[in-house]
Amino acid sequence: MKLGLGTAALGRPQYINVRLENCDNSDLNAFRNKSFAVLEEAYNLGIRYFDTAPGYGLAEELLLDWLLTKDDKTIEVATKWGYTYTANFNPNATVHEIKEHSLSKLKEQWNFSKKLLPYLKVYQIHSATLETGVLENTAVLEYLSFLKKEHHLKIGLTTTGTNQVEVIKKALDVLVDGEQVFDLFQVTYNFLDQSLSEISSELNLQNKSIVIKEALANGRIFSNKKYPHYKEMYTSLEKIAAQHNVGVDAISLKYCEQTITNAKILSGASTTHQLKENLKLNDFLLSNNEIEILHSFKVSNENYWSERKKLEWN
Ligand SMILES: NC(=O)c1ccc[n+]([C@@H]2O[C@H](COP(=O)([O-])OP(=O)(O)OC[C@H]3O[C@@H](n4cnc5c(N)ncnc54)[C@H](OP(=O)(O)O)[C@@H]3O)[C@@H](O)[C@H]2O)c1
């Protein structure tokens, strides 16, 4: 199964994306139960890779509770460190998360995340950037290498922004005791931001794992009057989707699967309905011609990420 489940929208009642429908997540208990049901449905539908983070509100705790109901060595959990969730489930919060790439934050968050062992297989720096200096922080890198050996983890990082490829290249050169630290890269990729394709062959060559996030461009792939410049894209996408009898979400996920070799793709579904729709990527293949059409929707990195920055927590 190429699809994994991301838990960002399952752990935070408010999330950065284009919400097409208003959802009332004010009852935290009901929100939690709904999210738990999505995890269970994902498992029943064959998903075994679950991506989470302390920055995703109650997601890590929810996953821990859910894992207690399972005894299955094929389940793999990936978590992260580096963001602290600060919204306290308040929709009007002004600050939803705080980023900190220090050794003390790593140790503090590891102290909770280690409860996900033995299912925990991947430990990632959440949104590694050149600015935070995390790829030059010897103490942090040595601690990550120690955790890798001690718990047989893959060490990864996630990238966001216009210079994803630059960050990945720099990370490939990071060594501790003569060995590369990073085994896995979680990267934003979709037909609007195709920059991962510049480095995916090299990652495969070096035997690195690739995980794709934001495959639906945070909801921007769905027809939306707020994005008139995508009007032609919406028309083409809907035509291809109709031909395969699926939604545009499955088309976008399939594009990622067929254009990046050996990648896991994260579904960001917030409901079981969305998840089932996403999973339709397993029912068809895109033709070369269709892939060419999707390739043509590429926008510049600057435009992609400036539009992404304007998305709100909703
Ligand atoms: N490391 C990082 O910095 C980082 C950043 C972002 C994401 N991630 C990871 O990647 C995962 C996926 O990314 P993402 O959720 O941000 O982006 P995404 O997959 O591009 O977008 C997900 C959103 O698309 C909507 N959606 C999905 N299927 C749909 C359907 N069939 N019909 C209508 N709407 C649909 C949902 O919006 P509604 O909920 O509004 O309905 C959902 O929240 C996350 O869960 C997380 O694990 C990591």
The ligand as an ORCA input file, in Angstrom:
! r2SCAN-3c Opt
* xyz 0 1
  N       5.921     18.094      8.031
  C       5.179     19.079      7.751
  O       5.593     20.227      7.854
  C       3.826     18.766      7.247
  C       3.037     19.778      6.733
  C       1.818     19.438      6.234
  C       1.422     18.121      6.250
  N       2.180     17.138      6.747
  C       1.742     15.721      6.781
  O       1.157     15.366      5.543
  C      -0.206     14.971      5.741
  C      -1.030     15.383      4.526
  O      -0.876     16.755      4.245
  P      -2.020     17.842      4.364
  O      -3.179     17.256      5.058
  O      -1.453     19.068      4.958
  O      -2.327     18.254      2.892
  P      -3.212     17.711      1.696
  O      -3.194     16.233      1.641
  O      -2.698     18.464      0.543
  O      -4.690     18.254      2.030
  C      -5.513     17.593      2.927
  C      -6.873     18.249      2.976
  O      -7.552     18.012      1.762
  C      -8.928     17.845      2.018
  N      -9.392     16.578      1.406
  C      -8.779     15.383      1.379
  N      -9.499     14.484      0.675
  C     -10.608     15.135      0.254
  C     -11.738     14.759     -0.506
  N     -11.864     13.529     -1.012
  N     -12.689     15.672     -0.752
  C     -12.561     16.928     -0.265
  N     -11.512     17.362      0.471
  C     -10.550     16.463      0.714
  C      -9.133     17.835      3.504
  O      -9.619     19.121      3.876
  P     -10.790     19.343      4.994
  O     -10.246     18.721      6.250
  O     -10.934     20.804      5.072
  O     -12.003     18.687      4.481
  C      -7.737     17.606      4.056
  O      -7.517     18.216      5.309
  C      -0.596     15.605      7.065
  O      -1.636     14.956      7.720
  C       0.693     15.476      7.839
  O       0.837     14.184      8.392
  C       3.383     17.458      7.239
*
